[in-house]
Amino acid sequence: MSSVPNSSPPLHRLLAHAADAVQAVRDGQSLTDWLSRCPADLRPGAQALSFTVLRRLGAAQALRAKLAPKNPPPRVDALLITALALLWPGETAYAEHTLVDQAVHAVRQRAPNSAGFVNAVLRRFLRERDALVAALRDDPVAEFNHPRWWQDRLRADWPDRWQDLLRANQQRPPMTLRVSPAHGDTVDYLRRLREVDIDARAAGDLFPQALVLDEPRPVQALPGFGEGHASVQDASAQLAAPLLLGQHRPQDLTPDEDWPVLGAGARVLDACAAPGGKTAHLQELAGNALDLLALDADAQRLDRVRQNLQRLGLDGDVRAADARDTAAWWDGRPFDAILLDAPCSASGIVRRHPDVRWLRRATDIASLAQTQAQLLDALWPLLKPGGRLLYATCSVFKAEGQDQTDAFLQRHGNARSREFARGAGHLLPLADNASNDDLHQGVTAVTDGFYYALLHKSRA
């Protein structure tokens, strides 16, 4: 069911703006960027509707092609596809006749001559819906609502799980919090949440600071949010800081091998820091005592990093720079640890960003993998002997994960990938992993898809 605020504007206005958002994505624009320009009073409703439509876009486009083989004008087409997606069984929170009426109203305001056409198509779909939906089962793009190349890559990488991954991407993600250790623990914050009638649960022993809300809430409703008592961050993303700082110990340590927990004074680089969740988590765990440098190539996105640090009362040197161009920003002092949360396909966070699957192209993966390799090779010499680099991507594609790590180890003889019993490698966004004897042991909540590899530099 789509969730739309109770005080939302008229449905026809929300449908029109949701259709504009969908068309922007079809034209190659980021949904996040488009929504940032949407009028504030319309944004929540338009976002809720556009998220639903983008999760059903493959089916809606196939339906429109069956019902109206001749392409309508783009703005009419976008409204028609939006309405078809929202009329998909189980998707709409509105009565069917209301949704059709309001969709026709929206079309009438933009293209009056097309109102009758849209009305006829939508009413035909309602009359023949069961048969039309059944007829799409032979179309993989319509059935799974992902491009064919995306499905093929998942099938090659995860032959036993690819369909589960595609279905998981259709689910709405949980809202997960990271409780600041400077203001108490999860038990204390759970009590504070219950005092304001917000239900939540612990995410599992692998994520000691993580709480999962039963229902998403505005951050303004969270106790002490403005004062830095909690942050919004998926549980998978909360693994990065403890892995890098040494709070999770590799299982392949030899008995006499030193593996210090990094803290006060350790020189740490967050090479692709925006929006700053992992940057702040590093300082939280180290008591705000790291010598921390946060870089990002996008100067505008660095504002979010500064805002996060300021809200949480944390410090860090925040600079705009391309981490690959080390001559432009590095002062020659080596780092004890480097976090490289590299640019990637975002194939692990499709639940949160349903536009990603439609924006990416098959050729993007090789280009992104090349950028990731360039970043790894540029940053590795900046690491002290005995130092550690955590390579991370929010991807489930092996080209951006294990394949990238394997290639790096072939190029660098002084690098070793540390092994962990859990919490590293490819973390897939699937349910019920707590019962599996695999990397997801200990997970009690569905988390985002991530990849982590902790690379250790030899002392020689």
Long-range contacts (C-beta under 8 A, 24 or more apart in sequence): 1-90, 1-91, 1-92, 1-93, 2-48, 2-49, 2-51, 2-52, 2-86, 2-91, 2-92, 2-93, 3-48, 3-93, 4-44, 4-45, 4-48, 4-49, 4-93, 5-44, 5-45, 8-44, 8-45, 9-41, 9-42, 9-45, 10-102, 11-94, 11-98, 11-99, 11-102, 12-102, 12-103, 12-105, 12-106, 12-109, 13-42, 13-106, 14-42, 14-45, 14-46, 14-49, 15-49, 15-79, 15-82, 15-83, 15-102, 15-103, 15-106, 16-79, 16-106, 16-109, 16-110, 17-42, 17-45, 17-46, 18-45, 18-46, 18-49, 18-50, 18-53, 18-82, 19-75, 19-78, 19-79, 19-81, 19-82, 19-106, 20-75, 20-78, 21-46, 21-47, 21-50, 22-50, 22-53, 22-54, 22-57, 22-78, 22-81, 22-82, 23-74, 23-75, 23-77, 23-78, 25-54, 25-355, 25-358, 25-359, 26-78, 26-358, 28-359, 30-355, 30-359, 31-353, 31-354, 31-355, 32-353, 32-355, 49-82, 49-86, 50-82, 51-172, 51-354, 52-85, 52-86, 52-91, 53-81, 53-82, 53-85, 53-86, 54-354, 54-355, 54-358, 55-85, 55-145, 55-169, 55-170, 55-354, 56-85, 56-88, 56-91, 56-145, 57-81, 57-85, 57-145, 57-358, 58-139, 58-141, 58-142, 58-143, 58-144, 58-145, 58-146, 58-147, 59-85, 59-88, 59-133, 59-136, 59-142, 59-143, 59-145, 60-84, 60-85, 60-88, 61-142, 62-136, 62-139, 62-141, 62-142, 63-125, 63-132, 63-136, 63-142, 64-121, 66-132, 66-135, 67-121, 67-124, 67-125, 67-132, 68-117, 68-121, 72-114, 72-117, 73-111, 73-114, 75-110, 75-111, 76-107, 76-110, 76-111, 76-114, 76-117, 76-118, 79-103, 79-106, 79-107, 79-110, 79-118, 80-107, 80-118, 80-121, 80-122, 83-118, 83-122, 84-121, 84-122, 84-125, 87-122, 87-125, 87-126, 87-129, 88-133, 89-129, 89-133, 96-126, 100-126, 145-170, 145-357, 146-357, 147-357, 147-358, 147-360, 147-362, 149-361, 149-362, 150-347, 150-357, 150-360, 153-362, 153-365, 153-397, 154-396, 154-397, 157-396, 157-397, 157-398, 158-396, 158-428, 161-428, 161-430, 164-430, 165-396, 165-428, 165-429, 165-430, 165-449, 168-351, 168-429, 168-430, 168-431, 168-446, 169-350, 169-351, 169-354, 169-357, 169-429, 170-351, 171-351, 171-446, 172-351, 173-234, 173-351, 173-352, 173-446, 173-448, 174-212, 174-213, 174-216, 174-445, 174-446, 175-212, 175-213, 175-215, 175-216, 175-217, 175-232, 176-203, 176-210, 176-211, 176-212, 176-213, 176-232, 176-233, 176-234, 176-235, 176-238, 176-445, 176-447, 177-210, 177-211, 177-212, 177-213, 177-222, 177-230, 177-231, 177-232, 177-233, 178-209, 178-210, 178-230, 178-231, 178-232, 178-233, 178-238, 178-277, 178-281, 178-284, 179-209, 179-210, 179-211, 179-229, 179-230, 180-209, 180-228, 180-229, 180-230, 180-231, 180-284, 180-312, 181-209, 181-284, 181-285, 182-228, 182-284, 182-287, 182-313, 183-224, 183-227, 183-228, 183-229, 183-230, 184-229, 186-210, 186-211, 189-223, 189-229, 189-230, 192-223, 192-224, 193-222, 193-223, 195-223, 196-221, 196-223, 198-222, 201-444, 201-445, 202-444, 203-235, 203-443, 203-444, 203-445, 203-447, 204-235, 204-434, 204-442, 204-443, 204-444, 204-445, 205-442, 206-235, 206-239, 206-422, 206-423, 206-442, 206-443, 207-235, 207-238, 207-239, 209-238, 210-235, 210-238, 210-445, 212-445, 226-311, 227-311, 228-311, 228-312, 228-313, 231-277, 231-280, 231-281, 231-308, 231-312, 232-277, 233-277, 233-281, 234-349, 234-352, 234-447, 234-448, 235-443, 235-445, 235-447, 235-448, 236-348, 236-394, 236-427, 236-429, 236-447, 236-448, 236-449, 236-450, 237-277, 237-278, 237-394, 237-448, 237-450, 238-281, 239-423, 239-424, 239-427, 239-450, 239-452, 240-278, 240-281, 240-339, 240-341, 240-390, 240-392, 240-452, 241-278, 241-281, 241-282, 241-284, 241-285, 242-285, 243-390, 243-420, 243-423, 243-424, 243-452, 243-454, 244-268, 244-282, 244-337, 244-339, 244-388, 244-390, 244-454, 245-282, 245-285, 245-286, 245-337, 246-388, 247-285, 248-420, 248-423, 248-424, 250-418, 250-419, 250-420, 250-454, 251-419, 251-420, 251-421, 252-418, 252-419, 262-286, 262-290, 262-336, 262-337, 263-287, 263-289, 263-290, 264-289, 264-290, 265-289, 265-290, 265-291, 266-290, 266-291, 266-336, 266-337, 267-291, 267-293, 267-333, 267-334, 267-335, 267-336, 267-337, 268-292, 268-293, 268-335, 268-336, 268-337, 268-338, 268-339, 269-293, 269-295, 269-335, 269-337, 269-338, 269-339, 269-379, 269-382, 270-294, 270-295, 270-316, 270-339, 270-341, 271-295, 271-323, 271-338, 271-339, 271-340, 271-341, 271-375, 271-379, 272-296, 272-297, 272-323, 272-340, 272-341, 272-342, 272-343, 272-375, 273-302, 273-305, 273-318, 273-341, 274-298, 274-301, 274-302, 274-304, 274-305, 275-301, 275-304, 275-305, 275-308, 276-304, 276-305, 276-306, 276-307, 276-308, 276-309, 277-308, 278-339, 278-341, 279-305, 279-308, 279-309, 279-316, 280-308, 280-309, 280-312, 280-314, 282-339, 283-309, 283-312, 283-314, 283-315, 283-316, 284-312, 284-314, 288-313, 288-314, 288-315, 290-316, 292-316, 292-317, 293-317, 293-319, 294-318, 294-319, 295-319, 295-320, 295-321, 295-323, 295-329, 296-320, 296-321, 297-321, 297-322, 297-323, 323-375, 323-378, 323-379, 324-374, 324-375, 324-378, 325-378, 326-378, 326-379, 326-381, 326-382, 330-382, 334-382, 334-383, 334-384, 334-387, 335-382, 335-383, 335-384, 335-387, 336-384, 336-387, 336-388, 337-383, 337-387, 337-388, 337-389, 337-390, 338-379, 338-382, 338-383, 338-387, 338-388, 338-389, 338-390, 339-389, 339-390, 339-392, 340-375, 340-376, 340-379, 340-389, 340-390, 340-391, 340-392, 341-392, 341-393, 341-394, 342-371, 342-372, 342-375, 342-376, 342-391, 342-392, 342-393, 342-400, 343-368, 343-371, 343-372, 344-368, 344-372, 344-393, 344-394, 344-395, 344-400, 345-395, 345-397, 345-400, 346-394, 346-395, 347-394, 347-395, 347-396, 347-397, 347-400, 347-449, 348-393, 348-394, 348-395, 348-396, 348-427, 348-428, 348-429, 348-448, 348-449, 348-450, 348-451, 349-394, 349-429, 349-448, 349-449, 351-429, 351-448, 352-448, 365-397, 365-399, 365-400, 366-399, 368-400, 369-399, 369-400, 369-403, 369-404, 372-400, 372-404, 373-404, 373-407, 373-408, 376-404, 376-408, 377-408, 377-411, 380-412, 380-415, 380-455, 380-457, 383-457, 384-457, 385-457, 385-458, 385-459, 385-460, 386-456, 386-457, 386-458, 386-459, 387-456, 387-457, 388-418, 388-454, 388-455, 388-456, 388-457, 389-454, 389-455, 389-457, 390-452, 390-453, 390-454, 390-455, 391-451, 391-452, 391-453, 391-454, 391-455, 392-450, 392-451, 392-452, 392-453, 393-450, 393-451, 394-448, 394-449, 394-450, 395-449, 395-450, 395-451, 396-426, 396-428, 396-429, 396-449, 396-451, 398-426, 400-451, 401-425, 401-426, 401-451, 401-453, 402-426, 402-451, 402-453, 405-453, 405-455, 408-455, 409-455, 414-457, 414-458, 414-460, 415-455, 415-456, 415-457, 415-458, 416-455, 416-456, 416-458, 417-453, 417-454, 417-455, 417-456, 418-454, 418-455, 418-456, 420-454, 423-452, 424-452, 424-453, 424-454, 425-451, 425-452, 425-453, 426-450, 426-451, 427-451, 427-452
